[in-house]
Amino acid sequence: MEQTFDIIIIGGGIVGLATALKLVTQHPTKTVLVLEKENQVAAHQTSHNSGVIHSGIYYKPGSYKARNCVSGRRELVQFAKEHKIKFDICGKIIVATDESELPHMNKVFNNGIANGVEDVELITSAQIKEIEPFCEGIAGIRVGCTGIIDYGDVARKYAELINAKTNGSKVLTGQKVIDFIKSTNYTTVVTNKAKFIGKYIISTAGLQADRLTKKEGTKTNAAIVGFRGDYYDLTPKGLSKVNHLIYPVPNPKFPFLGVHFTRMIKGGTECGPNAVFVFDREGYKKTAFSLKDTTQAFTYGGTWKFFAKHWRFGLDEYRGAFSKTYFLNRLRKLIPSLEQDDIVAARCGIRAMALAPEGEMLDDFKIEKNGNALHVINSPSPAATASLAYGNEIALMATEYFNLK
């Protein structure tokens, strides 16, 4: 027998779960179902990122990301305290190693001030040494409110709270959505195991966002392209060279933050990630290949326009993916004394990046609406840090668009 819900959310990553949690809190009489195709929630981007609680310093003042990162970070920290999720506000430094980086470093600092980021200051080369003795830089920014956490733990707590609601809301895993059957006042969502009736549909499908949107019948001119980030771990020998988090000044011509050092909440320190195009959206091995994913990427005009603009950067990133020495040399920009036996190859993650037809990377949220459906096409970093704030924004948008009472 088909189960009926007021709202069906497709995608059990941290943004979908946060949206569901906000909806069941704001509308306690409405039933919300979250469908996740994997056998556990938070299986992809949520559990494969670096686990940093971002401050909000990088983002353009007034942007959606800037507003929600600062408020979302504070809400996340309070949530973690209330639910006893381990975290550490350990702080980080952003380090300039060349005079050419100083103008953009100062812009980043000014963005932080404009965005209301607390406990942030410009620091000298000597102060860098006091914080991170092995790090070499000519100037930097200390960001005291940056922290670390395990976002998989956060997402699982969101799911636990949703399942604890007594109104029938729930999170179901192992439910891959394969079809939508549209009716006048509702949609039947067909999965590989069952059928569910929903009055309203919200998709937060991450790496599959564009496909789910089109399958439901909503148009979008954006396409998802996957970028893999490879990490190295510091070995026991290398661990003594990093105390907290060390970042380079980001390249303003590219949206990735550059390889950096991140102490992990459950132990160890990661180095990376790079950013390389993937031939399989959910393939976590360097040689993973999907004919479907590759064909879709290369038949989309925006992909070729993106490559044409950034081919030099992409070539460098691929060198780092297959050469430990090349990767190590990039890390040595921040810590020159690092040696081959200080790092060992570790895990990787895949980021869903939305491209416009002109080859531009969508830097902020993109949401498509049609009929009884609302689709989150792009929810870029800092989506994990700002998940509660993003979830609240999507819930408020749904409340207005669906006219929820």
C-alpha positions as CSV (number, residue, x, y, z in Angstrom):
1,M,0.0,0.0,0.0
2,E,1.4,3.4,-1.0
3,Q,2.2,5.7,1.9
4,T,1.2,9.4,1.6
5,F,3.2,12.4,2.9
6,D,2.8,16.1,2.7
7,I,6.4,16.6,1.5
8,I,8.9,14.2,0.0
9,I,12.5,15.2,0.1
10,I,14.8,13.3,-2.2
11,G,18.4,13.2,-1.1
12,G,19.6,12.3,2.4
13,G,22.7,14.4,2.5
14,I,23.2,17.1,5.1
15,V,21.2,19.8,3.3
16,G,18.2,17.6,2.6
17,L,18.2,16.4,6.2
18,A,18.5,19.9,7.6
19,T,15.7,21.0,5.3
20,A,13.5,18.2,6.6
21,L,14.4,19.0,10.2
22,K,13.4,22.6,9.8
23,L,10.2,21.7,8.0
24,V,9.0,19.3,10.7
25,T,9.9,21.8,13.3
26,Q,8.2,24.7,11.6
27,H,5.2,22.7,10.5
28,P,4.6,20.0,13.1
29,T,1.3,18.9,11.5
30,K,3.0,18.1,8.2
31,T,4.5,14.8,7.4
32,V,7.9,14.8,5.8
33,L,9.6,11.8,4.1
34,V,13.3,11.8,3.2
35,L,14.4,9.3,0.6
36,E,18.1,8.3,0.3
37,K,19.3,5.9,-2.3
38,E,22.3,4.7,-0.4
39,N,22.0,2.4,2.6
40,Q,23.0,5.2,5.0
41,V,22.5,8.9,5.1
42,A,25.4,11.3,4.3
43,A,27.1,8.8,2.1
44,H,28.7,11.2,-0.5
45,Q,29.7,14.9,-0.2
46,T,28.6,15.1,3.5
47,S,31.0,12.4,4.7
48,H,33.8,13.0,2.2
49,N,34.6,16.7,2.9
50,S,37.4,18.0,5.2
51,G,35.2,18.4,8.2
52,V,35.9,22.1,8.6
53,I,33.5,24.5,10.3
54,H,34.0,27.5,8.0
55,S,34.1,31.0,9.4
56,G,32.5,32.8,6.4
57,I,35.6,34.9,5.6
58,Y,35.9,34.0,1.9
59,Y,32.6,34.9,0.6
60,K,31.4,38.1,-1.2
61,P,29.7,40.4,1.3
62,G,25.9,40.2,0.9
63,S,25.9,36.9,-0.9
64,Y,23.7,34.0,0.1
65,K,26.8,32.1,1.1
66,A,28.2,34.9,3.3
67,R,24.9,35.5,5.1
68,N,24.2,31.9,5.8
69,C,27.7,30.7,6.6
70,V,28.1,33.0,9.5
71,S,24.7,32.4,11.0
72,G,24.8,28.7,10.1
73,R,28.1,28.2,11.8
74,R,26.9,29.7,15.0
75,E,23.8,27.6,14.9
76,L,25.8,24.5,14.1
77,V,28.1,25.0,17.1
78,Q,25.1,25.4,19.4
79,F,23.5,22.3,17.9
80,A,26.7,20.3,18.5
81,K,26.8,21.5,22.1
82,E,23.2,20.6,22.7
83,H,23.5,17.1,21.2
84,K,27.0,16.3,22.4
85,I,28.5,16.0,19.0
86,K,32.3,16.3,19.2
87,F,33.8,19.5,17.7
88,D,36.7,21.8,18.3
89,I,36.9,25.6,17.5
90,C,40.7,25.3,17.0
91,G,41.2,28.3,14.7
92,K,43.1,28.4,11.4
93,I,45.6,30.6,9.6
94,I,45.5,31.8,6.0
95,V,49.1,32.3,4.9
96,A,50.6,34.4,2.1
97,T,53.9,33.1,0.8
98,D,54.5,35.7,-1.9
99,E,53.9,39.4,-2.2
100,S,51.7,38.9,-5.2
101,E,49.2,37.2,-2.8
102,L,48.9,40.2,-0.4
103,P,46.2,42.1,-2.3
104,H,43.8,39.1,-2.4
105,M,44.7,38.2,1.2
106,N,43.7,41.7,2.3
107,K,40.5,41.4,0.3
108,V,39.7,38.1,2.1
109,F,40.3,39.8,5.4
110,N,38.0,42.7,4.5
111,N,35.3,40.3,3.4
112,G,35.5,38.6,6.8
113,I,35.1,42.0,8.6
114,A,32.1,42.9,6.3
115,N,30.5,39.5,6.9
116,G,30.7,39.9,10.7
117,V,33.2,37.1,11.2
118,E,34.4,37.3,14.8
119,D,38.0,36.8,16.2
120,V,39.8,37.5,13.0
121,E,43.1,39.5,12.6
122,L,46.0,40.1,10.3
123,I,49.2,38.6,11.5
124,T,52.9,39.0,10.7
125,S,55.5,36.4,9.7
126,A,56.6,36.2,13.3
127,Q,53.1,35.6,14.5
128,I,52.7,32.8,11.9
129,K,55.7,31.1,13.4
130,E,54.3,31.4,16.9
131,I,51.1,29.6,15.9
132,E,52.7,27.1,13.4
133,P,56.5,26.9,13.9
134,F,57.1,24.9,10.7
135,C,55.0,27.2,8.4
136,E,56.7,29.8,6.3
137,G,54.8,32.9,5.3
138,I,55.3,36.7,4.8
139,A,51.9,37.6,6.3
140,G,48.6,36.0,7.2
141,I,45.2,36.0,8.7
142,R,44.3,34.3,11.9
143,V,40.7,33.1,12.0
144,G,39.9,32.1,15.5
145,C,36.3,31.0,15.0
146,T,37.1,28.2,12.4
147,G,36.7,24.7,13.8
148,I,36.5,21.0,12.9
149,I,33.7,18.4,13.2
150,D,32.5,15.2,11.6
151,Y,29.6,16.1,9.3
152,G,28.5,12.5,9.0
153,D,27.8,12.6,12.8
154,V,25.8,15.8,12.4
155,A,23.7,14.5,9.5
156,R,23.0,11.3,11.4
157,K,21.7,13.3,14.3
158,Y,19.4,15.3,12.0
159,A,18.0,12.0,10.8
160,E,17.6,10.7,14.3
161,L,15.6,13.8,15.3
162,I,13.4,13.5,12.2
163,N,12.6,9.9,12.9
164,A,11.8,10.7,16.5
165,K,8.9,13.0,15.5
166,T,5.6,11.4,16.4
167,N,3.7,12.8,13.4
168,G,4.8,10.1,11.0
169,S,7.8,11.9,9.4
170,K,10.7,9.6,8.6
171,V,14.0,9.1,6.8
172,L,14.3,6.0,4.6
173,T,17.5,4.7,3.2
174,G,18.1,2.2,0.3
175,Q,15.4,4.0,-1.7
176,K,16.6,5.0,-5.1
177,V,14.1,7.2,-7.0
178,I,13.6,5.9,-10.5
179,D,10.4,7.6,-11.6
180,F,7.8,10.3,-10.9
181,I,4.1,9.8,-11.8
182,K,2.4,13.2,-11.9
183,S,-1.3,13.6,-10.9
184,T,-3.4,16.8,-10.5
185,N,-2.8,17.3,-6.8
186,Y,0.1,15.0,-5.9
187,T,3.1,13.1,-7.3
188,T,3.8,9.4,-6.9
189,V,7.5,8.9,-6.3
190,V,8.6,5.5,-7.5
191,T,11.7,4.0,-5.9
192,N,13.5,0.6,-6.5
193,K,11.5,-0.8,-3.6
194,A,8.2,1.1,-3.2
195,K,5.9,3.9,-4.2
196,F,5.3,7.0,-2.1
197,I,2.7,9.8,-2.6
198,G,3.7,13.3,-2.0
199,K,1.7,16.5,-2.2
200,Y,5.0,18.5,-2.6
201,I,8.5,17.4,-3.8
202,I,11.8,18.9,-2.8
203,S,15.1,17.4,-4.3
204,T,18.5,18.0,-2.7
205,A,20.3,15.4,-4.7
206,G,23.8,16.7,-4.8
207,L,25.8,14.8,-7.4
208,Q,22.6,13.7,-9.1
209,A,20.7,17.0,-8.8
210,D,20.4,17.9,-12.5
211,R,19.2,14.3,-13.3
212,L,16.6,14.2,-10.6
213,T,15.3,17.7,-11.6
214,K,14.9,16.7,-15.3
215,K,13.4,13.3,-14.4
216,E,10.7,15.0,-12.3
217,G,9.9,17.2,-15.3
218,T,11.5,20.5,-14.3
219,K,13.9,22.3,-16.7
220,T,17.3,23.5,-15.8
221,N,20.1,24.8,-18.0
222,A,22.8,23.9,-15.5
223,A,24.6,20.6,-15.4
224,I,26.5,18.9,-12.6
225,V,30.2,18.1,-13.2
226,G,32.1,16.1,-10.6
227,F,35.5,17.1,-9.2
228,R,37.5,14.7,-7.1
229,G,39.7,15.9,-4.3
230,D,42.5,13.6,-3.2
231,Y,44.0,13.8,0.3
232,Y,47.2,12.7,1.9
233,D,47.5,12.0,5.6
234,L,50.5,13.2,7.7
235,T,52.4,10.2,9.0
236,P,53.4,10.0,12.7
237,K,56.6,11.6,11.7
238,G,54.9,14.5,9.9
239,L,52.2,15.2,12.5
240,S,54.5,17.3,14.6
241,K,54.8,19.8,11.8
242,V,51.1,21.0,12.0
243,N,49.2,22.1,15.0
244,H,45.8,23.2,13.7
245,L,44.6,24.3,10.2
246,I,46.8,26.0,7.6
247,Y,45.4,27.4,4.4
248,P,47.1,29.2,1.5
249,V,45.6,32.5,0.1
250,P,43.1,31.2,-2.4
251,N,43.5,31.8,-6.1
252,P,40.8,34.3,-7.0
253,K,40.6,32.9,-10.5
254,F,39.4,29.5,-9.3
255,P,36.8,28.5,-6.7
256,F,38.8,25.9,-4.8
257,L,40.8,26.9,-1.8
258,G,44.1,25.2,-2.7
259,V,45.8,22.3,-0.9
260,H,45.8,22.9,2.9
261,F,46.4,21.2,6.2
262,T,43.4,20.1,8.3
263,R,43.5,18.5,11.7
264,M,40.6,16.0,11.9
265,I,38.2,15.8,14.8
266,K,38.7,12.0,15.1
267,G,42.5,12.1,14.9
268,G,45.2,12.7,12.4
269,T,45.8,15.6,9.9
270,E,44.9,15.7,6.3
271,C,46.7,17.4,3.4
272,G,44.8,18.5,0.3
273,P,42.6,18.4,-1.6
274,N,43.4,19.0,-5.2
275,A,40.5,19.3,-7.7
276,V,40.4,17.0,-10.8
277,F,37.6,16.3,-13.2
278,V,36.1,12.9,-12.7
279,F,34.7,10.4,-15.2
280,D,32.4,8.9,-12.6
281,R,30.3,11.2,-10.4
282,E,30.4,8.7,-7.5
283,G,33.6,6.9,-8.3
284,Y,36.1,7.3,-5.4
285,K,39.0,5.7,-7.2
286,K,41.4,7.6,-9.5
287,T,40.6,5.2,-12.3
288,A,36.8,5.1,-11.9
289,F,34.9,5.4,-15.1
290,S,31.2,5.7,-16.0
291,L,30.2,5.9,-19.6
292,K,27.0,7.6,-18.7
293,D,28.6,10.3,-16.6
294,T,31.5,10.9,-19.1
295,T,29.1,11.1,-22.1
296,Q,26.8,13.6,-20.3
297,A,29.7,15.8,-19.2
298,F,31.3,15.9,-22.7
299,T,28.1,16.5,-24.6
300,Y,27.3,19.5,-22.4
301,G,28.7,22.7,-24.0
302,G,29.5,24.3,-20.7
303,T,32.0,21.6,-19.9
304,W,34.2,22.4,-22.9
305,K,33.9,26.1,-22.3
306,F,35.0,25.6,-18.7
307,F,38.0,23.4,-19.8
308,A,39.0,26.1,-22.3
309,K,39.2,28.7,-19.6
310,H,41.0,26.6,-17.0
311,W,43.0,24.0,-18.9
312,R,46.4,25.1,-17.3
313,F,44.9,24.8,-13.8
314,G,43.4,21.5,-14.6
315,L,46.7,20.1,-16.0
316,D,48.4,21.1,-12.7
317,E,45.7,19.4,-10.7
318,Y,46.1,16.1,-12.6
319,R,49.8,16.2,-12.1
320,G,49.2,16.3,-8.3
321,A,46.7,13.5,-8.6
322,F,49.2,11.0,-10.0
323,S,52.5,12.3,-8.6
324,K,53.2,12.3,-4.9
325,T,56.3,14.4,-5.5
326,Y,54.3,17.1,-7.3
327,F,51.6,17.1,-4.6
328,L,54.3,17.3,-1.9
329,N,55.9,20.3,-3.6
330,R,52.6,22.1,-3.5
331,L,52.4,21.4,0.3
332,R,55.9,22.6,0.7
333,K,54.8,26.1,-0.3
334,L,53.4,26.3,3.2
335,I,55.7,23.9,5.1
336,P,59.0,23.7,3.2
337,S,60.5,21.1,5.6
338,L,57.9,18.4,4.6
339,E,59.5,15.2,3.3
340,Q,58.3,12.2,1.3
341,D,57.8,10.1,4.4
342,D,55.8,12.8,6.1
343,I,52.8,12.1,4.0
344,V,50.9,9.0,2.8
345,A,48.1,8.7,0.3
346,A,44.6,8.6,1.9
347,R,41.0,9.0,0.9
348,C,39.2,11.3,-1.6
349,G,36.0,13.1,-2.0
350,I,33.9,14.3,-4.9
351,R,32.3,17.7,-5.2
352,A,29.2,18.4,-7.2
353,M,29.9,21.5,-9.2
354,A,27.1,23.1,-11.2
355,L,28.2,24.6,-14.6
356,A,26.2,27.2,-16.6
357,P,26.0,26.8,-20.4
358,E,28.7,29.5,-20.8
359,G,31.1,27.4,-18.8
360,E,30.9,29.5,-15.6
361,M,30.8,27.8,-12.2
362,L,27.7,28.6,-10.3
363,D,29.1,30.2,-7.1
364,D,25.9,30.4,-5.1
365,F,22.7,28.6,-4.6
366,K,20.6,27.7,-7.6
367,I,17.0,26.5,-7.1
368,E,14.5,25.6,-9.8
369,K,10.7,25.6,-9.1
370,N,8.0,24.0,-11.2
371,G,4.4,23.0,-10.2
372,N,4.5,21.2,-6.9
373,A,8.3,20.7,-7.0
374,L,11.3,22.6,-5.8
375,H,14.8,21.5,-6.8
376,V,18.1,22.5,-5.2
377,I,20.5,22.3,-8.2
378,N,23.5,23.8,-6.5
379,S,24.3,24.0,-2.8
380,P,28.1,24.8,-2.8
381,S,30.5,24.9,0.1
382,P,29.9,26.0,2.9
383,A,26.8,23.8,2.6
384,A,27.8,21.6,5.5
385,T,28.8,24.4,7.9
386,A,25.7,26.4,6.9
387,S,23.4,23.3,6.7
388,L,20.9,24.5,9.3
389,A,20.8,28.0,7.8
390,Y,20.5,26.6,4.3
391,G,17.8,24.2,5.5
392,N,15.9,27.1,7.1
393,E,16.1,29.1,3.9
394,I,14.8,26.2,1.8
395,A,12.1,25.5,4.3
396,L,10.9,29.1,4.3
397,M,11.0,29.1,0.5
398,A,8.9,25.9,0.4
399,T,6.5,27.4,2.9
400,E,5.9,30.4,0.7
401,Y,6.0,28.5,-2.7
402,F,3.8,25.6,-1.6
403,N,1.6,27.9,0.6
404,L,2.1,25.6,3.6
405,K,-0.3,26.4,6.5
